[in-house]
Amino acid sequence: MTVADTVSASESGEPEDLEQAAAVFASVRPRLFGIAYRMLSSVTEAEDLVQEVWLRWQRYDRSTVDNPPAFLAKTITRLAINAAQSARSRRETYIGPWLPEPVDTGADPHLGAERGEALELAVLLLLERLSPTERAAYVLREAFEYPYRQIADIIQLNEPAVRQLVSRARKRVLVERRTPVTRNEQRRLLKAFVAAARAGDLTALEELFAADVISYTDSGGVVRGATRFPVVGASRLAKVIKAFSPRFWAGVEVGWGSTNGQPSALLSRDGRVFGVITVNASEQGIDQVLWMVNPAKLTAVSTGSDPAQA
């Protein structure tokens, strides 16, 4: 039963306090989803956790809760820590490179309304290297600016330990990530990359790439012809892209949108999105090319072009 279903039911005779509970939950739902998504990098799994929190909220003795938003944030974070531990073991058997599931921030402005860095794919990939508890501390602090005292209560550690977790996580992200270019420059590089890739222009591709560029293709093992290993190096990646260009781009329409707060190319055939391309870049050029072609991870991405990205 969804929040809307419950509100409808309450209007038909259920206790009035359940309708109020639904209103409270709906007001914080975008943040709950934002926490769960940043913890799990999966739209589907985040939605499942949000629904689980809603069911628990219905059954809970709400008269004992002084601060519902804080209570709900604590509930979903604890569930997300447990879910992240299970997700880690599943990803060890994933076929080929694993990438976070892209989320359409053009269609869901609430998700990108908080501090955006902890939503970007490059950062989510780095956060995969943290323990679930470290990740929770980082997400709550860096994405949502929760006070250290509240984070300590949520993850059940003392405040000095939380400060240390956040500091360590922040340093890992800063050390392992080059300073990114502006959004406008990222958009320009993405469009130049797509044009060069479609044309199979070896020289143009090499000029766009940083020397140590790395390309990941997440197909989940279900897309024929997708590379199952990362491709590293400007010259090698350019040659790989040129080789598959005629076959890959046949009949493809390219739309422009925003996934995870970043400019993205939305690839479609016959009106259906089958791929999303995102690039991460620094002063050295394009550092990462991320191809999402796993159909199971594209359900949250629409075909419509975003005029702001065009």
C-alpha positions in Angstrom: 0.0 0.0 0.0 1.4 3.4 -1.0 1.1 6.7 0.9 -1.6 7.8 -1.4 -3.6 4.5 -0.9 -3.4 4.9 2.8 -4.6 8.5 2.7 -7.5 7.4 0.5 -8.3 4.6 3.0 -8.2 7.0 6.0 -10.7 9.2 4.2 -13.0 6.2 4.1 -13.0 5.7 7.8 -9.5 4.8 9.1 -8.2 6.8 12.1 -7.4 10.5 11.3 -3.9 10.2 12.8 -2.9 7.8 10.0 -3.8 10.5 7.5 -1.5 12.9 9.4 1.2 10.2 9.5 0.9 9.9 5.7 1.3 13.7 5.3 4.4 13.8 7.6 5.9 10.9 5.7 5.2 12.5 2.3 6.9 15.7 3.4 10.2 13.9 4.1 10.0 11.2 1.5 12.3 12.9 -1.0 15.0 13.1 1.6 14.5 9.5 2.7 14.9 8.4 -1.0 18.0 10.6 -1.3 19.7 9.0 1.7 18.8 5.4 0.6 19.9 6.0 -3.0 23.2 7.5 -2.1 23.8 4.6 0.2 22.9 1.9 -2.3 23.4 3.5 -5.7 20.2 1.7 -6.8 16.8 3.4 -7.5 14.9 0.1 -7.1 16.6 -0.8 -3.8 16.1 2.7 -2.5 12.4 2.7 -3.4 12.1 -0.6 -1.6 13.6 0.8 1.6 11.4 3.9 1.5 8.4 1.6 1.3 9.6 -0.5 4.2 10.1 2.7 6.3 6.5 3.7 5.4 5.2 0.3 6.6 7.1 0.6 9.8 5.9 4.2 10.3 2.3 3.0 10.0 2.8 0.3 12.7 4.9 2.4 15.1 3.6 4.1 18.2 3.9 7.6 16.7 2.9 9.2 20.0 6.3 8.4 21.3 8.2 10.2 18.5 9.1 13.8 19.3 10.8 14.5 15.9 9.3 12.4 13.1 11.7 13.6 10.3 14.7 12.6 12.5 13.1 9.3 13.4 12.4 8.4 9.8 15.9 9.5 8.7 17.4 7.3 11.4 15.2 4.3 10.4 16.1 4.5 6.7 19.8 4.9 7.4 19.9 1.9 9.6 18.1 -0.2 7.0 20.4 1.2 4.3 23.5 0.2 6.3 22.2 -3.4 6.5 21.2 -3.4 2.8 24.6 -2.1 1.7 26.3 -5.0 3.5 24.2 -7.4 1.5 24.7 -5.5 -1.8 28.4 -5.8 -1.4 28.3 -9.5 -1.5 26.0 -9.6 -4.5 28.2 -7.2 -6.5 31.1 -9.6 -6.1 29.4 -12.0 -8.5 28.2 -9.3 -10.9 29.1 -9.9 -14.5 31.4 -7.2 -15.8 31.9 -3.7 -14.4 29.3 -2.6 -11.9 28.1 1.1 -12.1 25.6 2.9 -9.9 22.1 2.9 -11.4 21.5 6.4 -13.0 18.7 8.5 -11.7 17.0 11.1 -13.8 17.6 14.3 -11.8 15.9 16.3 -14.6 12.7 14.5 -13.8 13.2 14.5 -10.0 14.5 17.9 -8.9 14.1 17.0 -5.2 17.0 14.4 -5.5 19.4 17.0 -6.7 18.2 19.8 -4.4 20.6 18.8 -1.6 24.4 19.2 -2.0 25.1 17.5 -5.2 28.6 16.1 -5.0 27.6 12.9 -3.2 25.2 12.2 -6.0 27.6 12.2 -8.9 28.5 8.8 -10.4 32.2 9.3 -9.9 31.7 10.0 -6.2 29.3 7.1 -5.7 31.9 4.8 -7.2 34.4 6.0 -4.7 32.0 5.6 -1.9 31.6 1.9 -2.8 35.1 1.5 -1.3 33.9 2.7 2.1 32.3 0.5 4.7 28.5 1.0 5.0 28.9 2.9 8.3 31.6 5.2 6.8 29.4 5.8 3.8 26.4 6.6 6.0 28.4 9.1 8.0 29.7 10.7 4.8 26.3 10.9 3.1 24.5 12.3 6.1 27.2 15.0 6.6 28.3 15.9 3.0 24.9 15.5 1.2 22.5 16.6 3.9 24.6 18.5 6.4 23.3 16.7 9.4 25.0 17.7 12.7 27.6 15.3 14.0 25.6 14.8 17.1 22.6 13.6 15.1 24.7 11.4 12.9 26.2 9.8 16.0 22.7 8.9 17.2 21.7 7.5 13.8 24.8 5.2 13.3 25.2 4.5 17.0 28.7 5.8 17.5 30.1 8.6 19.7 30.6 12.0 18.1 34.4 12.0 17.9 34.2 8.7 16.1 31.7 10.1 13.6 34.0 13.1 13.0 36.8 10.8 12.3 34.7 8.7 9.9 33.6 11.7 7.9 37.1 13.1 7.8 38.6 9.9 6.6 35.9 9.4 3.9 36.2 13.0 2.7 40.0 12.6 2.4 39.6 9.5 0.3 37.2 11.2 -2.1 39.5 14.2 -2.4 42.7 12.2 -2.9 41.3 9.8 -5.4 39.4 12.3 -7.5 40.9 15.0 -9.7 39.3 18.5 -9.6 36.3 18.3 -11.9 35.6 20.7 -14.7 32.6 23.0 -14.7 29.2 21.7 -15.7 29.3 23.7 -19.0 32.7 22.2 -19.8 31.6 18.7 -18.9 28.6 19.2 -21.2 30.8 20.4 -24.1 33.2 17.5 -23.7 30.3 15.0 -23.5 28.9 16.3 -26.8 32.3 16.3 -28.4 32.8 12.8 -27.3 29.5 11.5 -28.6 30.1 13.2 -32.0 33.6 11.7 -32.3 32.4 8.3 -31.1 29.6 8.2 -33.7 32.0 9.2 -36.4 34.7 6.8 -35.2 37.1 9.7 -35.3 40.3 8.2 -33.7 42.2 11.5 -33.6 39.3 13.5 -32.1 38.8 10.9 -29.4 42.4 10.7 -28.4 42.5 14.5 -28.1 39.5 14.5 -25.8 40.9 11.9 -23.4 43.3 12.2 -20.5 46.2 9.8 -21.0 45.0 7.5 -18.3 41.3 7.6 -19.2 39.2 4.6 -18.1 36.0 3.4 -19.6 33.4 1.2 -17.8 30.5 -0.5 -19.5 27.8 -1.9 -17.2 25.8 -4.4 -19.2 25.1 -6.9 -16.4 26.2 -9.6 -18.8 23.0 -9.4 -20.7 24.0 -7.1 -23.6 25.7 -8.8 -26.4 29.0 -7.3 -27.5 29.5 -5.1 -24.4 33.0 -5.1 -23.0 33.2 -7.0 -19.8 36.4 -5.4 -18.6 37.4 -1.7 -18.1 39.3 -0.2 -21.0 42.3 1.9 -19.9 44.4 4.4 -21.9 43.6 7.1 -24.5 44.9 5.3 -27.5 43.4 1.9 -26.6 40.0 3.3 -25.7 39.9 5.3 -28.9 40.6 2.2 -31.0 38.0 0.2 -29.2 35.3 2.8 -29.8 36.3 3.2 -33.4 36.1 -0.5 -33.9 32.5 -0.9 -32.6 31.2 2.5 -33.9 29.5 1.4 -37.1 27.5 -1.4 -35.4 26.8 0.4 -32.1 25.5 3.7 -33.4 23.3 2.4 -36.2 19.8 3.8 -35.8 20.6 5.5 -32.5 18.9 8.8 -31.5 20.7 10.9 -29.0 18.9 13.0 -26.4 20.4 15.1 -23.7 19.4 15.1 -20.1 20.6 15.1 -16.5 21.4 12.0 -14.5 22.8 12.2 -11.1 23.1 16.0 -11.5 25.4 15.6 -14.5 25.0 16.2 -18.3 24.2 12.8 -19.9 23.6 11.4 -23.4 20.5 9.3 -23.6 20.7 6.8 -26.3 17.5 5.4 -27.8 16.2 3.2 -30.6 12.5 3.2 -31.5 11.7 5.5 -28.7 13.2 3.3 -26.0 16.3 4.3 -24.0 18.9 1.5 -24.2 21.9 3.4 -22.9 23.2 6.4 -20.9 26.6 7.9 -21.3 28.2 10.1 -18.7 31.8 11.5 -18.7 33.9 12.8 -15.9 36.6 15.2 -16.7 39.4 17.3 -15.2 42.0 19.7 -16.7 43.7 16.7 -18.2 40.6 15.9 -20.3 38.0 13.1 -20.0 39.1 10.8 -17.1 36.2 8.4 -17.2 33.6 7.3 -19.7 30.6 5.5 -18.1 28.3 3.5 -20.3 25.1 2.2 -18.7 23.4 -0.4 -21.0 22.0 -2.8 -18.5 18.3 -2.7 -19.2 17.4 -3.4 -15.6 19.1 -0.2 -14.5 17.5 2.2 -17.0 13.9 2.1 -15.7 14.3 5.5 -14.0 15.6 7.3 -17.2 13.2 8.9 -19.7 13.8 9.6 -23.4 12.9 13.3 -23.3 15.6 15.7 -24.0 16.3 18.5 -21.5 16.4 21.8 -23.3 18.9 23.1 -20.7 21.3 20.3 -21.9 20.8 20.8 -25.6 
